[in-house]
Amino acid sequence: VELFDGVEENPTTRHVQAGLQFVQTLDVEFGSIVGLGGGSAMDCAKAINFLLTNGGRMEDYWGDGKATSEMLPSVGVPTTAGTGSEAQRFALIAQDQPEHQKMACGDRKVRFRTVLLDPDLLRTAPAAVVAAAAVDAVAHAVESFVTTRANPVSRLFAGEALRLLHASFESWVGAHESSDAGGEILLGAHWAGT
């Protein structure tokens, strides 16, 4: 196991390049990638997977379905309950330029093959992060429910996300001690991402 932790909030192409260079220095024939952390860490892990297996630059994958080769198997382990990145096939990466434009780079092949949702991992997050992540999860659930591209299945996931988030929001944001509330918030964020 090798650790790359050079990811910051709202990752840019610079973070992805640093991760790619780190992985390329390892003498491994095959392996997998584990994205552990918040949405930024998981998005960066997905982006590194794009470049490691398909080459090029992140700008080449701006949009959906542009990867031509299979990707390494990957595992998503969220430590915040907000973005639902572990459930998505997109990596949001900003260009490392003055405009700092965010690129949504997606492909079915980059989705995490396994996702581990463990509410115990959420307990050490600072109160401000807990609150911001929970609001993010609610925003994603509402957005998924009302988008003009919604369908009966996406509305089912979004509705269940809203139910879980509503039921546990106050107790989780207020104290974030209850594993029941943390589990509901985490699953709600995951369903919103789905």
N, C-alpha and C positions, 0 to 999 in steps of 0.2 A: 504494500500500500504506500503510495506517495501522496503528499498533500500539497495542493496549490491553494493558497489563501489570499492571492493578490486581487481580490474582487472588492470593489467599493459599490456603494449605493448607485443605482442607475448606471450599469456597466456600459463602457464605451468599447469601440473597436480596439483601443489601446489595451484594455484589460483582457480582451479575447486573445490578442496577439501575444501578450505576456503568458497567458495560460497555454497557448499552443506551443510557444517556444519551450516552456517548462516541460510539457509532455514529450516534445520531440527530443529532448536531451536524455530521456529515459530509454534504456535499452530493453524494450519489450516488444514481443511479436504480436501479442493480442492482449485484450483485457476488457475492462469496462470502466465506465465513468459513473461516479456517485456525486450527484449534486446535493450538497448538504447546506442548508441555510435558508434565508429568505428568498423571495422571488429573484433578486439580483444574482445571487449565487447560482440558483438553478438555471436562470436564463444564460448566464455565462458558461455553465457546463454544457448546455445544449449548443451554444455557439461554437465552443471549442470542438465539440463533436462534428459539427458541420465542416469546419476547416480541416480537421485532422483526417477525416475520411473522404472528403470530396475536394479538398484543395481550394484555391482561390482566395477571395476576400469576402467579408461579410456582405458587402454591397451586392455580390453576385447572387445572394439568397434572399434579397429583399423581395417580399411577396410570398407566394405559397407554391410548394411542389417543385422547387428548382434543383434539389439534390438528385444526382444521378446514381450514386453508389450507396450501398447499405452503410449503416452507421454502427458504431460500437454499441453493444447493449448498455443500457444506463439505468440508474436507480435514482429516484427523487425522494429526498427526505426533508420536508419543510420544517423549519424551526420557528416560523411565524405563521399565523393563520390569516392571510390577507389576499395575496395575488392569485392563488390557485394555479401557479405556474407548473406545479407538478402534474397537473391534469391536462395541460395544453401542449399543442404541437408547435407553438411559436416561442421564439426567443426575442425579447425586445432589447435591442442593442442600439445605443446612440453612436452616431458618427463622431469621431474624435477630431472635430473641427469647430471653428467658432460658432457655426449654426447649431451644432449639437443636435441635429435632427435624429429622432428615434426611428429605427427601422424595425418593422415586424417581419421576422424571417421565419417562415414556417415550412414544415414538411411532416407528413405522417411518420417518416422513418426516424425523426428526431425525438419522438415522444418517449418518455421514460417507460421502460418495459415493466418495471416494478416501482411501486410507490409505497413508502412506509409512513403511515400517519400515527405518530406517537405524541399524545398530548403532554407527556412528561417533558418533552423537549421544549415546550413553550414556556415552562415555568420560570426560566431564568431571564426571560426578555424583560427589559425595562418597561415601566407602566406606559410611557409615551409611545413606545413601539407597539405594545399590545393594543392600545386604543387606536392608533393609526391603521394598524393591520386589520382590526375588526371593522373599521369604517370602510376600508378598501374592499373587504369581502362583501359587505352589504352593497356597496356601489356596483361591484361586478355582478352580483345576483340580480339587482334591479335592472341593470343594463342588459343582461342576458334575457330577462323576462320581457322587456318592452321593445327590444330591437325589431326592426322590420324583417330581419332575416330569421327570426325565431320560428321554431316548428314545435309540434306537440312534445317531442322528446326533450328538446332544449328547455322548453317551458316547465316540463316535469322536474328536471334537475334544478332549474332556477327557483321554482316554487318550493321545493324541498330545502334548498339552501336558505331561502328567506325564512322558512319556518324554523329551521335549526338556529339560525343567527338571531332571530327575534327572541326565541325562547331563552337563549343563553347570553345574549349581549350584555345586559346590565350586570349580571353576576360575574361574568368573565372580565369585563373592562374594569369593574369596581374593585375586584380583589385578585383576579387571575390565580386563584389557589385551587379551585375545584377542578378535579380531573374530568368530572362529568361535563361541566361547562366548557372546559378546554377541548374536550373531545368533540362536543357539538359544534363549537366554533371552527375547529380544524376541518371537520367533515363538511360543514356548511361552506367554508372557503373552497374546499375541494370540489364540491358539487357546483358551485358558482363558476369555477374554472372549467369544469367539464362542459 
